[in-house]
Amino acid sequence: MEIYFEFLQEYGRDLITDLERMEVNEPNGYVLKGTVIVNNKGVPILLSIPDEFPRKLPEIFLQNYDCLGFIPHVEKNGKICFVQQEGVFFDQDFPGDLLLESIKLSISTLEKGESGENRFDFIKEFESYWLGQPNIILSDSIMNLNDKVKLITVWKSVKGHRETLLASDSQLEAKRHFEKVLKQDFKDAKPFTGIYIPLENHDGIYPPGYDDNWTASKLRDVVFNHINVGNKNKIYKLLRNKLISTNPGFIVISIPHVDRNTTLIGFNFTLNKYKGRPNRRKSHLKYWMHPLHHFSGNTKLLPIHFFRHNVDYMRIRGGAIPVMSSRHVVIAGIGSVGSRIAMEVIRSGVNKLTLIDPDVLSLDNIYRNELGADKVYLRAKNKEQVSTQPSMKTRALAEEIKAKFPHVQVYELPNTLEEALIEELIDISEVDLIIVATGDSSGEVFINKFLQDEISAPPTVFTWLDPLGIGGHALLTLNKNRTGCFKCLLHRETLYGPMVNKASFAQSGQNFVKTMSGCSSAFTPFSSLDAVQTAVLATRLAVNVLMGKEEDNPLLSWKGNAEEFLSSGYKLSSRYLKSTVEDLYTYRYHYKDDSCPVCHKRI
C-alpha cells in the first residue's frame, strides 16, 4: 500500500496536497488524509484504499461531512458517492490512474454540489436521504398513486416486538398483502385514517439534513405551495369535517421528478392533549389540531419511509411496460413452452390472462415445465375426507401465477382451444392476442382457418419446437389485416404425400417421437433450454404486437446446434442448411403463399 502514497506524492500533487498516512484500527485497508481544492476552497478529505484495490474502488470521505453545507451525494459519515458502480467497468491494469480518476470524480461531485449545479439530484435521491433521518418509521405501501387528494388507510399490526405498517387505498388489497405477502393474520391489523397528497412539482423541495426532521410548519409550506386549487380545497374540507383527525394520524406525500418518477414519503403523528380555556363542560383538556391546520401547535412529526409494493411501481421496477396492463392474452397449450410464455407476458405487464389446456400435469414432465412437483397433485376436500387428485395444468399454473403475482386476473379453461372456439367459451372480440403453443399441427391448421374466418379475431402467434435443439419458431398471423398464416407454411412435396411445414429445420419424412415405456409415454426430444429459447422468441414477438410495433406477420426462427441431431442419424432441411441467422430475420416475411386459400380469402 505504501506504493500508492508515493505515487500520489509524485503524480497527484495537482489534485491532493498535505498528504499524510493515518494510523487506523481498521483491519483492512490503508487510509491517507489530504486536502483537495473545491471551487477555490481547501477541503480536507480521507482516502481509504481497501486491500482489494484495484478490484474494489477506494472510498473518499470529507473529514467534516457538512463543511460544504448539505449537498447531494455526501453521506452522513462524509463518504462521497462519486460514481455508480453498477454496470461500470474499471481498468484494473492501471491502479494509479484509477486512484487519480477517483479523486477527480470526487472533486467534481463536490464542486457541482457546492455550486448547486446538481441540486436536482436531491429529488432523485430524496428517499435515500429521507431514510437516513433519526426515528424513521418503516412501512409498506400498496397505494395507487394519482393526482387527487384522497383518504387512505394505514393498517397497523403488532406482534411482540415486531410492528407492521401498510398504507393502502383498498381493504381487499390490504388483506391480500397481509396474508399472501407478509404471511400475517389480517384480523390482527388495526386501521387508521390517513391522507394522500400529490404535489404538482418539486420546485424548492429538498430533503431534510441528516440530523433534522420536518416540522409541522415546514410540512404546511411544502404542501400548500405545491398543490393545485382543487386539492387545496379538498384538504380544507377534510380538515373542517375532521375526517383526517384520527389519533394516531398519517400523511402521505408524493413528489414528482423531472424524469416522471415519483418520490413517496410519509409522516406519523399523535394529537396530544393540552390545557386550554374551559369549555361548556368546564373541561380544560383539548387536543392539538391536525398538523396541516395552521393552529396545530407543537404536534411532532415522525418520518415514514415506504417500501413500495403497488402494482404499477413493481411492474416498472421489473421492466414491465405500463400500456400492457390493459391487455388480455389467451395462451393455448401450457406445457414446456406455453408455461414459460405465460410467466413472461405477465412480467412484461399483462394483467389479464386466459389459460387453455385439457391435460393434467405429469410428474415425468416437470423438468421441461415452469411448474414443479408441488403442483402435480391437488388436495381435494369433501365432507368425509381430504384426498388428492391430479392437477389440471390450467389450475396448477393459475395457482402458481396467483401466488407470485396476486394482482393478475387469471382464467382457466381445461379444454382444447378448438373446443373453446367452437363452443364460444371465450369471447375473442375481447382478446388482444392469442398464443398457440400446443405442438399439435393438425389442431393448429383448424385453429388457423377458424380464426381467419372470424372478423373479430385478434392477432395470433403460433409457436413450436424442432427436435433435439436444432431450433424453434414463432409465426404471427391476423395482424393489421396483412396476409400470412399457418396454412402458408404447409405444402406437399409430392402429389399425394403428407403436408410438410416449410419452416422446419428437419428434413421431412422422419419420425422423432420417442417412448420410454410404451405408446402412452411418447414424447418429442428437446431440452428445457430449447423450450426457454422458443418461449423468449414468441414472447418478444407477442410484446411487439401488443405494443403496436409489428406492422406485418413475420415468421421468426432461432437456429441451434445440430450436432446431437445429426449424431442421432437424422437429416436437416435445406432451410437449416442454406439460411444464416441473418437470412432467417431478413426474409421473415418471405414464407407467404400468394395463392393461400385461407389468408388471401380474408383480404
Residue pairs with C-beta under 8 A, 6 or more apart in sequence:
1 30
1 49
4 30
4 32
4 49
4 53
4 95
4 96
4 99
5 19
5 21
5 30
5 32
7 96
7 99
8 16
8 19
8 32
8 34
8 99
8 100
9 19
11 96
11 100
12 19
12 99
12 100
12 103
15 36
15 100
15 103
15 104
15 107
16 34
16 35
16 36
16 45
16 47
16 103
17 34
17 35
17 36
18 33
18 34
18 35
19 32
19 33
19 34
20 32
20 33
20 34
21 31
21 32
22 31
22 32
22 33
22 46
24 31
28 50
28 51
29 48
29 49
29 50
29 51
30 48
30 49
30 51
31 46
31 47
31 48
31 49
32 46
32 47
32 49
33 44
33 45
33 46
33 47
33 63
34 44
34 45
34 47
35 42
35 43
35 44
35 45
36 42
36 43
36 45
36 103
36 106
36 107
36 110
37 43
37 107
38 68
38 107
38 110
38 111
38 114
39 111
39 114
39 115
41 68
41 114
43 62
43 67
43 68
43 110
44 62
44 63
44 64
44 67
45 60
45 61
45 62
45 63
45 80
45 106
46 60
46 61
46 62
46 63
46 78
47 58
47 59
47 60
47 103
48 58
48 59
48 60
48 61
49 58
49 99
50 56
50 58
50 59
53 95
53 99
54 90
54 92
54 95
54 98
54 99
55 92
57 83
57 85
57 90
57 98
57 102
58 99
58 102
59 79
60 79
60 80
60 82
60 102
60 103
60 106
61 77
61 78
61 79
61 80
62 68
62 74
62 78
62 80
62 110
63 78
64 78
65 74
65 75
65 76
65 77
65 78
65 210
66 209
68 74
68 110
68 113
68 114
69 114
70 206
70 209
70 210
71 110
71 113
71 114
72 112
72 113
72 118
72 119
72 121
72 122
72 125
73 80
73 81
73 82
73 109
73 113
73 118
73 121
73 125
74 80
74 81
74 110
74 113
75 81
75 132
76 132
76 210
80 106
80 109
80 110
81 109
82 102
82 105
82 106
82 108
82 109
83 102
83 105
90 98
91 97
91 98
92 98
109 118
111 117
112 118
119 206
120 258
122 129
122 206
122 207
123 202
123 205
123 255
123 257
123 258
123 263
124 257
124 259
124 261
125 207
126 207
126 255
126 263
126 265
127 263
127 264
127 265
127 305
129 207
129 208
129 210
130 136
130 207
130 208
130 263
130 265
130 303
130 305
131 305
132 210
133 208
133 210
133 212
133 213
133 303
134 211
134 213
135 213
135 302
135 303
136 302
136 303
136 304
136 305
137 165
137 266
137 268
137 302
137 303
137 304
137 305
138 165
138 304
138 305
138 307
139 154
139 165
139 166
139 167
139 266
139 304
139 305
139 306
139 307
140 164
140 165
140 166
140 167
140 177
140 182
140 306
140 307
140 309
141 166
141 167
141 168
141 252
141 264
141 306
141 307
141 308
141 309
141 310
142 166
142 167
142 168
142 170
142 173
142 174
142 177
142 309
142 310
142 311
143 152
143 167
143 168
143 169
143 196
143 252
143 310
144 169
144 310
144 311
144 312
145 196
145 198
145 254
145 262
145 264
145 310
145 312
145 313
146 198
147 198
148 198
148 230
148 231
148 234
149 195
149 196
149 197
149 198
149 227
149 231
149 234
149 235
149 238
150 169
150 195
150 196
151 193
151 194
151 195
151 196
151 238
151 243
151 244
152 167
152 168
152 169
152 193
152 194
152 195
152 196
152 250
152 252
153 167
153 168
153 169
153 171
153 174
153 191
153 192
153 193
153 194
154 165
154 166
154 167
154 168
154 191
154 192
154 193
154 194
154 250
155 164
155 165
155 166
155 167
155 168
155 174
155 178
155 186
155 189
155 190
155 191
155 192
156 163
156 164
156 165
156 189
156 190
156 191
156 192
157 163
157 164
157 178
157 184
157 188
157 189
157 190
158 164
158 188
159 184
159 188
164 178
164 182
164 184
164 189
165 304
166 174
166 177
166 178
166 182
166 189
167 194
167 250
167 252
167 266
167 306
168 174
168 177
169 196
171 191
173 407
174 186
174 189
175 186
176 406
177 309
178 184
178 185
178 186
178 189
179 185
179 186
180 403
180 406
181 309
181 406
192 246
192 248
192 249
192 250
193 243
193 244
193 246
193 249
193 250
194 244
194 246
194 249
194 250
194 251
194 252
194 266
195 235
195 238
195 244
195 250
195 251
195 252
195 292
196 252
196 253
196 254
197 223
197 227
197 231
197 235
197 251
197 252
197 253
197 254
198 227
198 231
198 253
198 254
198 256
199 205
199 222
199 223
199 226
199 227
199 253
199 254
199 255
199 256
200 226
200 227
200 228
200 256
201 226
201 256
202 226
202 255
202 256
202 257
202 258
202 263
203 226
204 225
205 222
205 226
205 255
208 214
208 303
213 301
213 302
213 303
214 222
214 267
214 301
214 303
215 301
216 291
216 296
216 299
216 301
219 251
219 267
219 291
219 292
219 301
220 291
220 292
220 294
222 253
223 235
223 253
223 292
224 232
227 235
235 292
238 244
239 245
239 290
239 292
239 293
244 290
244 292
245 271
245 287
245 289
245 290
247 270
247 271
247 287
248 268
248 269
248 270
248 271
249 268
249 269
249 270
249 271
249 290
249 291
250 266
250 267
250 268
250 269
250 304
251 266
251 267
251 269
251 291
251 292
252 264
252 265
252 266
252 304
252 306
253 264
253 265
253 266
253 267
254 262
254 263
254 264
255 262
255 263
255 264
255 265
256 262
257 263
264 306
264 308
265 303
265 304
265 305
265 306
266 303
266 304
266 305
266 306
267 291
267 301
267 302
267 303
267 304
268 301
268 302
268 304
269 291
269 299
269 300
269 301
269 302
270 299
270 300
271 287
271 288
271 289
271 290
271 299
272 287
272 288
272 298
272 299
273 285
273 286
273 287
273 288
274 285
274 286
274 287
274 288
274 297
275 284
275 285
275 286
276 284
276 285
276 286
277 284
278 284
279 286
288 296
288 297
288 298
288 299
289 295
289 296
289 297
289 299
290 296
290 299
291 299
291 301
308 314
311 325
311 351
311 407
312 322
312 325
315 321
315 322
315 325
315 349
316 322
318 347
319 347
319 348
320 347
320 348
320 349
321 348
321 349
321 543
321 547
322 349
323 349
323 547
324 348
324 349
324 350
324 351
324 543
324 546
324 547
325 349
325 350
325 351
326 351
327 349
327 350
327 351
327 352
327 432
327 433
327 546
328 350
328 352
328 353
328 354
328 430
328 431
328 432
328 433
329 345
329 350
329 352
329 353
329 354
329 431
329 432
329 433
329 434
329 435
329 542
329 546
330 353
330 354
330 356
330 426
330 428
330 431
330 433
330 434
330 435
331 338
331 341
331 342
331 345
331 353
331 354
331 355
331 356
331 434
331 435
331 437
332 338
332 356
332 357
332 416
332 417
332 420
332 434
332 435
332 436
332 437
332 438
332 447
333 356
333 357
333 417
333 436
333 437
333 438
333 439
333 440
334 342
334 355
334 356
334 357
334 393
334 394
334 397
334 437
335 357
335 359
335 365
335 368
335 369
335 393
335 437
335 439
336 365
336 368
336 369
336 526
336 528
336 531
337 437
337 439
337 463
337 464
337 465
337 472
337 531
337 534
337 535
337 538
338 357
338 435
338 437
338 438
338 535
339 369
339 370
339 371
339 393
339 397
340 370
340 531
340 532
340 535
340 539
341 435
341 437
341 463
341 535
341 538
341 539
341 542
342 353
342 355
342 370
342 397
342 401
343 370
343 401
343 404
344 535
344 536
344 539
345 353
345 435
345 539
345 542
345 543
346 353
346 401
346 405
346 408
348 539
348 543
350 408
350 546
351 407
351 408
351 409
352 408
352 409
352 411
353 401
353 408
353 409
353 410
353 411
354 410
354 411
354 412
354 413
354 426
354 431
355 393
355 394
355 397
355 398
355 410
355 411
355 412
355 413
356 394
356 413
356 415
356 416
356 417
356 420
356 426
357 392
357 393
357 394
357 414
358 414
358 415
358 416
358 419
359 392
359 393
360 390
360 391
360 392
360 393
361 369
361 371
361 375
361 376
361 390
361 391
361 392
361 393
361 396
362 376
363 373
363 376
364 521
365 523
366 372
366 373
366 376
367 528
368 526
368 527
368 528
368 531
370 397
370 400
371 393
371 396
371 397
371 400
375 391
375 396
375 397
375 399
375 400
376 390
376 391
376 396
377 388
377 389
377 390
377 391
378 388
378 389
378 390
378 391
378 395
378 396
379 386
379 387
379 388
380 386
380 387
380 388
380 389
392 412
392 414
393 414
394 412
394 413
394 414
395 412
395 414
398 410
398 411
398 412
401 408
401 410
402 408
402 410
413 420
413 425
413 426
415 423
415 425
416 438
416 443
417 434
417 436
417 438
417 443
417 447
418 443
418 446
418 447
418 450
419 425
420 426
421 428
421 447
421 450
421 451
422 450
428 434
428 451
428 454
428 456
428 457
428 458
429 456
431 458
432 458
432 459
432 546
433 458
433 459
433 460
433 461
433 542
433 545
433 546
434 451
434 457
434 458
434 459
434 460
434 461
435 460
435 461
435 463
435 538
435 542
436 444
436 447
436 460
436 461
436 462
436 463
437 463
437 464
437 538
438 444
439 464
439 465
439 524
441 464
441 501
444 462
444 486
445 486
445 487
445 490
447 460
447 486
448 460
448 462
448 477
448 485
448 486
448 487
448 598
449 487
449 598
451 457
451 460
451 477
451 478
452 477
452 478
452 485
452 598
452 599
452 601
452 602
453 602
457 478
458 478
459 476
459 477
459 478
459 479
459 480
459 545
460 476
460 477
460 478
461 474
461 475
461 476
461 477
461 538
461 541
461 542
461 545
462 474
462 475
462 477
462 486
463 472
463 473
463 474
463 475
463 534
463 535
463 537
463 538
464 472
464 473
464 534
465 471
465 472
465 473
465 524
465 526
465 530
465 531
465 534
466 472
466 473
466 504
466 505
466 506
466 526
467 506
467 512
467 524
467 525
467 526
467 565
467 570
468 512
468 525
468 526
468 564
468 565
468 568
468 570
469 526
469 527
469 529
469 530
469 560
469 561
469 564
469 565
470 505
470 506
470 559
470 560
470 561
470 562
470 565
470 572
470 576
471 505
471 557
471 558
471 559
471 560
471 576
472 530
472 533
472 534
472 537
472 557
472 558
472 560
473 503
473 534
473 537
473 555
473 556
473 557
474 534
474 537
474 538
474 541
474 555
474 556
474 557
475 484
475 486
475 489
475 503
475 553
475 554
475 555
475 556
475 591
476 484
476 541
476 545
476 550
476 552
476 553
476 554
476 555
477 484
477 485
477 486
477 553
477 599
478 485
478 553
479 545
479 550
479 551
479 552
479 553
480 551
480 552
481 603
482 551
482 552
482 553
483 553
483 592
483 596
483 599
483 600
483 603
484 552
484 553
484 554
484 555
484 589
484 591
484 592
484 599
485 553
485 596
485 598
485 599
487 593
487 596
487 597
487 598
487 599
488 591
488 592
488 593
488 596
488 598
488 599
489 501
489 502
489 503
489 555
489 591
490 499
490 500
490 501
490 502
491 499
491 500
491 502
491 593
492 498
492 499
492 500
493 500
493 508
498 508
498 509
500 508
502 575
502 591
503 555
503 557
503 575
503 591
504 573
504 575
505 557
505 559
505 562
505 572
505 573
505 575
505 576
506 512
506 565
506 570
506 571
506 572
506 573
506 576
507 570
507 571
507 572
507 573
508 573
510 570
510 571
512 524
512 525
512 570
513 522
513 523
513 524
514 522
514 523
514 524
514 525
515 521
515 522
515 523
516 523
530 560
533 558
533 560
534 558
537 556
537 557
537 558
541 550
541 554
541 556
544 550
552 589
553 589
553 592
554 588
554 589
555 588
555 589
555 591
556 584
556 585
556 588
557 584
559 576
559 579
559 581
559 584
562 572
562 576
565 572
566 572
579 587
592 599
594 600
